[in-house]
Amino acid sequence: MKKLRIIATVATILAVLILVNLYIGIHIQVLVQAWIPSISLGWFWTAFLTVAFSYMLGRISGPQVLRPLGRLFKVIGSYYLACMEFALIMLPLTDITYGVLRLLEVNLDKFVIEGGTTLLVLLVVFLVWGSRNAWSSVVRPHSLQLDKTTGHSLPLTIAVASDLHLGNIVGNRHLKRLVKRMNEMEPDLILLAGDVLDDSIEPFIRNRMGETLGQLKARHGIFAVLGNHEYYGGSIQQYTELMDSIGIRVLQDEVVEVAGTYIVGRKDKSAESMQPAGRISVPELLAGIDHSRPIIMMDHQPTGFDIAAKAGVDVLLSGHTHRGQIAPNHWITKRLFELDWGYLRKDKLHVVVSSGFGTWGPPIRLASRSEIIKLEIRMEGSMKYSDEAFVSGKPVLA
């Protein structure tokens, strides 16, 4: 029964994709024929369907000699996914406009060329602006006050990033921006809240991204958790060993104490369906630790806020949603999750969900930005870093 459900789901998705791309292809054909009346429909549909399904073609395993071609297909397909979403929004609006103008008996002789040109201009603007949002990162600060103590009066500065999606699209160039911005914070801790990999570990190794990631620096250590894409990639042991070799510990249902603070790392929710042992519950993870100390937990997917709050977690850090990545998808993620992006206070629990640093699929963001989180966590009776007083270029406690 399970296999039948999987086959039915795949068949349904494939059928929908075919219908959607036929709808888009027919519209593009009409426009291209208006520009080039003599174009061969055979060549047009061969080229269009190759582009439309290039992301799926790029994921097919092949001999070593064809892998560069597969990577190219994935890149082309990633951008096409953004164009497809744009088309699914704009083409129905264009069809409705055409129908209304036809009812009003407006002359439509030039509608195809003028309307098509307008859509192409809007598509270029969408891709340029979306690329800017994807590649130009912002730092979002959050100052949190906890009624606990670490045993000293200094606040903790924590740099947080989720959803790097390092692979064939997001690579060393973008990763170097992350390293630079995080190291400039001179953080006490760096936390990576899942989906460091896009899925396959192959481009991460081939492009030696570990060397770049290993340049991150934090006083008390760097920790990460698994996201759903690490599970999809299927190289968890290899990945965790590689991360450990560059000084980044991947926590899998584990708790570590650093700087008088507990860092809790959960396995991703995917483990519940993809690993026989599943994952340990939050209350079990926190059993036996000193709850007078701050408890900061990473859980890639933003779920179970009530459970975390009742178990005594002080700060919960998540990602996964990308805040929809491309509008209007953020309307969907907002309905799917209690918090899909930003900050939420639930009893004594502080929840921060990041829109992520990298991108899945197209390196395009609309109504979403590539971001890094900077947390300043102040404890009971702790001092605050002054924004005004500096001695020798270093902040003075006020």
KOLPA-280954 format. One record per residue (C-alpha): z, x, y; residue in three letters. Coordinates in steps of 0.02 Angstrom, whole numbers, plus 50000, padded with zeros to 5 digits. Layout:
KOLPA-280954
     Z     X     Y rest
     Z     X     Y  ALA
...
***
This chain:
KOLPA-280954
     Z     X     Y rest
 50000 50000 50000  MET
 50043 50141 50120  LYS
 49874 50225 50091  LYS
 49785 50060 50118  LEU
 49876 50035 50284  ARG
 49828 50211 50339  ILE
 49645 50181 50290  ILE
 49644 50013 50379  ALA
 49722 50089 50536  THR
 49597 50233 50540  VAL
 49451 50113 50510  ALA
 49510 49999 50650  THR
 49529 50143 50774  ILE
 49357 50210 50727  LEU
 49278 50038 50748  ALA
 49358 50016 50920  VAL
 49300 50189 50973  LEU
 49122 50152 50917  ILE
 49118 49986 51012  LEU
 49194 50063 51169  VAL
 49070 50207 51168  ASN
 48923 50090 51137  LEU
 48978 49991 51290  TYR
 48989 50150 51395  ILE
 48828 50223 51322  GLY
 48726 50068 51361  ILE
 48781 50075 51543  HIS
 48740 50261 51556  ILE
 48571 50229 51473  GLN
 48527 50097 51604  VAL
 48571 50218 51744  LEU
 48480 50367 51668  VAL
 48324 50261 51638  GLN
 48329 50207 51821  ALA
 48328 50391 51869  TRP
 48213 50457 51730  ILE
 48106 50313 51661  PRO
 48019 50426 51534  SER
 48179 50488 51448  ILE
 48181 50484 51258  SER
 48313 50361 51197  LEU
 48330 50459 51035  GLY
 48377 50618 51128  TRP
 48489 50521 51247  PHE
 48592 50437 51111  TRP
 48603 50597 51007  THR
 48672 50692 51157  ALA
 48788 50551 51212  PHE
 48865 50518 51041  LEU
 48889 50705 51013  THR
 48987 50717 51175  VAL
 49080 50553 51144  ALA
 49143 50609 50973  PHE
 49154 50796 51010  SER
 49345 50796 51010  TYR
 49345 50727 50833  MET
 49206 50847 50781  LEU
 49306 50992 50852  GLY
 49454 50950 50740  ARG
 49353 50963 50579  ILE
 49397 51121 50483  SER
 49249 51236 50456  GLY
 49205 51416 50415  PRO
 49268 51555 50529  GLN
 49097 51580 50608  VAL
 49093 51400 50671  LEU
 49268 51396 50745  ARG
 49213 51447 50922  PRO
 49094 51298 50917  LEU
 49237 51187 50861  GLY
 49344 51247 51006  ARG
 49201 51210 51127  LEU
 49186 51034 51055  PHE
 49373 51007 51082  LYS
 49361 51061 51264  VAL
 49209 50950 51297  ILE
 49292 50806 51204  GLY
 49452 50825 51303  SER
 49361 50802 51467  TYR
 49262 50658 51395  TYR
 49424 50567 51353  LEU
 49465 50565 51540  ALA
 49288 50506 51581  CYS
 49304 50370 51448  MET
 49464 50303 51524  GLU
 49383 50305 51697  PHE
 49233 50210 51627  ALA
 49342 50080 51540  LEU
 49421 50037 51708  ILE
 49271 50051 51823  MET
 49127 49982 51717  LEU
 49203 49808 51691  PRO
 49237 49800 51878  LEU
 49056 49849 51910  THR
 48995 49715 51788  ASP
 49102 49583 51874  ILE
 49035 49638 52044  THR
 48857 49625 51978  TYR
 48890 49450 51910  GLY
 48966 49388 52072  VAL
 48823 49458 52178  LEU
 48697 49380 52059  ARG
 48779 49210 52079  LEU
 48770 49233 52267  LEU
 48583 49271 52247  GLU
 48599 49442 52327  VAL
 48452 49560 52303  ASN
 48502 49676 52160  LEU
 48347 49785 52149  ASP
 48443 49942 52199  LYS
 48610 49895 52120  PHE
 48594 50009 51968  VAL
 48552 50166 52066  ILE
 48672 50133 52210  GLU
 48813 50071 52099  GLY
 48788 50212 51974  GLY
 48786 50344 52110  THR
 48946 50273 52183  THR
 49030 50280 52013  LEU
 48976 50460 51987  LEU
 49047 50511 52156  VAL
 49211 50423 52114  LEU
 49213 50509 51944  LEU
 49194 50681 52025  VAL
 49336 50641 52147  VAL
 49443 50581 52001  PHE
 49411 50740 51900  LEU
 49440 50857 52047  VAL
 49601 50772 52103  TRP
 49660 50752 51924  GLY
 49630 50937 51890  SER
 49730 50983 52044  ARG
 49877 50877 51982  ASN
 49866 50956 51809  ALA
 49854 51139 51859  TRP
 49958 51141 52020  SER
 50140 51127 51966  SER
 50289 51064 52066  VAL
 50473 51106 52045  VAL
 50584 50952 52044  ARG
 50768 50989 52081  PRO
 50912 50885 52013  HIS
 51092 50918 52064  SER
 51216 50847 51938  LEU
 51406 50837 51950  GLN
 51504 50837 51786  LEU
 51689 50799 51769  ASP
 51711 50945 51650  LYS
 51740 51131 51658  THR
 51656 51287 51590  THR
 51808 51395 51624  GLY
 51739 51467 51787  HIS
 51695 51400 51958  SER
 51510 51443 51962  LEU
 51378 51307 51945  PRO
 51245 51322 51812  LEU
 51062 51340 51860  THR
 50950 51281 51719  ILE
 50759 51289 51717  ALA
 50682 51155 51607  VAL
 50504 51125 51549  ALA
 50432 51010 51418  SER
 50260 50976 51347  ASP
 50177 51143 51381  LEU
 50043 51099 51250  HIS
 49985 51278 51233  LEU
 49820 51285 51141  GLY
 49634 51287 51176  ASN
 49648 51199 51345  ILE
 49815 51256 51417  VAL
 49826 51443 51397  GLY
 49894 51604 51470  ASN
 49837 51571 51648  ARG
 49941 51413 51665  HIS
 50081 51487 51561  LEU
 50096 51634 51681  LYS
 50128 51509 51822  ARG
 50272 51437 51721  LEU
 50348 51608 51689  VAL
 50333 51657 51873  LYS
 50410 51495 51939  ARG
 50552 51494 51813  MET
 50596 51677 51837  ASN
 50600 51651 52026  GLU
 50744 51529 51999  MET
 50848 51668 51918  GLU
 50917 51537 51798  PRO
 51072 51545 51691  ASP
 50979 51454 51552  LEU
 50800 51407 51513  ILE
 50772 51253 51404  LEU
 50604 51203 51329  LEU
 50613 51020 51278  ALA
 50477 51011 51146  GLY
 50287 51014 51124  ASP
 50271 51197 51171  VAL
 50118 51196 51057  LEU
 49974 51073 51072  ASP
 49969 51061 50883  ASP
 49885 51208 50795  SER
 49974 51375 50812  ILE
 49809 51470 50793  GLU
 49760 51482 50979  PRO
 49940 51525 51024  PHE
 49930 51676 50909  ILE
 49748 51721 50943  ARG
 49774 51725 51132  ASN
 49943 51814 51115  ARG
 50032 51682 51217  MET
 50197 51735 51140  GLY
 50187 51895 51243  GLU
 50176 51793 51402  THR
 50310 51669 51351  LEU
 50423 51814 51303  GLY
 50428 51868 51487  GLN
 50544 51722 51529  LEU
 50716 51783 51583  LYS
 50883 51692 51589  ALA
 51061 51760 51600  ARG
 51129 51665 51451  HIS
 50976 51636 51344  GLY
 50821 51531 51313  ILE
 50821 51384 51193  PHE
 50690 51260 51135  ALA
 50672 51109 51023  VAL
 50529 51041 50921  LEU
 50415 50903 50984  GLY
 50301 50787 50888  ASN
 50153 50905 50911  HIS
 50242 51048 50823  GLU
 50261 50930 50675  TYR
 50077 50879 50686  TYR
 50027 51063 50683  GLY
 50123 51092 50521  GLY
 50175 51272 50557  SER
 50356 51245 50603  ILE
 50428 51392 50507  GLN
 50297 51513 50573  GLN
 50322 51446 50749  TYR
 50512 51460 50746  THR
 50503 51637 50677  GLU
 50378 51687 50811  LEU
 50485 51611 50949  MET
 50639 51698 50881  ASP
 50546 51865 50888  SER
 50520 51844 51076  ILE
 50700 51793 51109  GLY
 50683 51604 51109  ILE
 50790 51510 50985  ARG
 50720 51345 50923  VAL
 50864 51226 50887  LEU
 50839 51104 50744  GLN
 50988 50987 50737  ASP
 51097 51132 50796  GLU
 51231 51164 50927  VAL
 51262 51329 51016  VAL
 51394 51373 51144  GLU
 51342 51480 51292  VAL
 51426 51507 51461  ALA
 51563 51383 51414  GLY
 51431 51249 51384  THR
 51365 51169 51226  TYR
 51175 51164 51205  ILE
 51124 51035 51076  VAL
 50948 51034 51006  GLY
 50886 50888 50901  ARG
 50740 50884 50785  LYS
 50602 50774 50852  ASP
 50601 50591 50804  LYS
 50445 50632 50699  SER
 50562 50714 50573  ALA
 50624 50541 50523  GLU
 50453 50502 50448  SER
 50384 50676 50412  MET
 50531 50765 50331  GLN
 50629 50700 50180  PRO
 50797 50747 50258  ALA
 50754 50664 50424  GLY
 50870 50718 50563  ARG
 51058 50718 50593  ILE
 51131 50582 50704  SER
 51202 50628 50874  VAL
 51384 50586 50827  PRO
 51370 50698 50673  GLU
 51297 50840 50777  LEU
 51439 50832 50902  LEU
 51579 50814 50775  ALA
 51711 50949 50792  GLY
 51657 51022 50960  ILE
 51767 51030 51115  ASP
 51719 50878 51220  HIS
 51808 50947 51373  SER
 51661 51067 51389  ARG
 51490 51013 51458  PRO
 51369 50950 51325  ILE
 51184 50967 51365  ILE
 51064 50896 51236  MET
 50876 50914 51214  MET
 50786 50774 51121  ASP
 50598 50777 51147  HIS
 50567 50590 51143  GLN
 50670 50491 51270  PRO
 50760 50369 51156  THR
 50939 50328 51104  GLY
 51020 50341 51275  PHE
 51162 50223 51227  ASP
 51201 50323 51070  ILE
 51202 50487 51166  ALA
 51314 50415 51302  ALA
 51440 50347 51175  LYS
 51440 50512 51079  ALA
 51492 50607 51236  GLY
 51331 50692 51290  VAL
 51336 50737 51475  ASP
 51154 50782 51507  VAL
 51005 50727 51403  LEU
 50838 50814 51431  LEU
 50675 50741 51364  SER
 50487 50741 51392  GLY
 50349 50672 51281  HIS
 50284 50532 51395  THR
 50186 50639 51521  HIS
 50221 50487 51630  ARG
 50061 50417 51555  GLY
 49966 50572 51616  GLN
 49822 50468 51685  ILE
 49852 50308 51783  ALA
 49867 50166 51743  PRO
 49943 50230 51580  ASN
 50111 50250 51669  HIS
 50125 50060 51671  TRP
 50122 50068 51480  ILE
 50248 50210 51461  THR
 50364 50123 51584  LYS
 50369 49974 51466  ARG
 50385 50076 51307  LEU
 50534 50182 51362  PHE
 50697 50144 51450  GLU
 50656 50292 51561  LEU
 50481 50368 51552  ASP
 50503 50490 51697  TRP
 50635 50545 51821  GLY
 50823 50522 51823  TYR
 50941 50390 51754  LEU
 51131 50379 51753  ARG
 51204 50286 51604  LYS
 51393 50280 51608  ASP
 51437 50466 51615  LYS
 51270 50520 51542  LEU
 51138 50599 51654  HIS
 50962 50577 51585  VAL
 50814 50678 51649  VAL
 50640 50645 51578  VAL
 50502 50764 51630  SER
 50318 50721 51649  SER
 50285 50891 51569  GLY
 50206 51055 51619  PHE
 50045 51051 51518  GLY
 49928 50912 51464  THR
 49869 50832 51303  TRP
 49682 50808 51289  GLY
 49600 50818 51461  PRO
 49683 50934 51588  PRO
 49686 50787 51707  ILE
 49833 50697 51786  ARG
 49830 50543 51898  LEU
 49995 50470 51964  ALA
 50077 50614 51870  SER
 50104 50799 51908  ARG
 50130 50957 51808  SER
 50314 50993 51838  GLU
 50460 51109 51806  ILE
 50638 51043 51819  ILE
 50771 51143 51909  LYS
 50947 51082 51868  LEU
 51100 51134 51966  GLU
 51250 51076 51865  ILE
 51416 51082 51955  ARG
 51577 51062 51859  MET
 51746 50993 51907  GLU
 51812 51105 52047  GLY
 51657 51214 52049  SER
 51580 51286 52205  MET
 51405 51248 52269  LYS
 51268 51371 52310  TYR
 51242 51370 52498  SER
 51065 51339 52557  ASP
 51099 51429 52721  GLU
 51210 51580 52695  ALA
 51132 51734 52616  PHE
 51190 51911 52596  VAL
 51061 52043 52546  SER
 50939 51904 52503  GLY
 51056 51825 52374  LYS
 51140 51654 52391  PRO
 51324 51652 52437  VAL
 51445 51527 52362  LEU
 51513 51405 52490  ALA
***
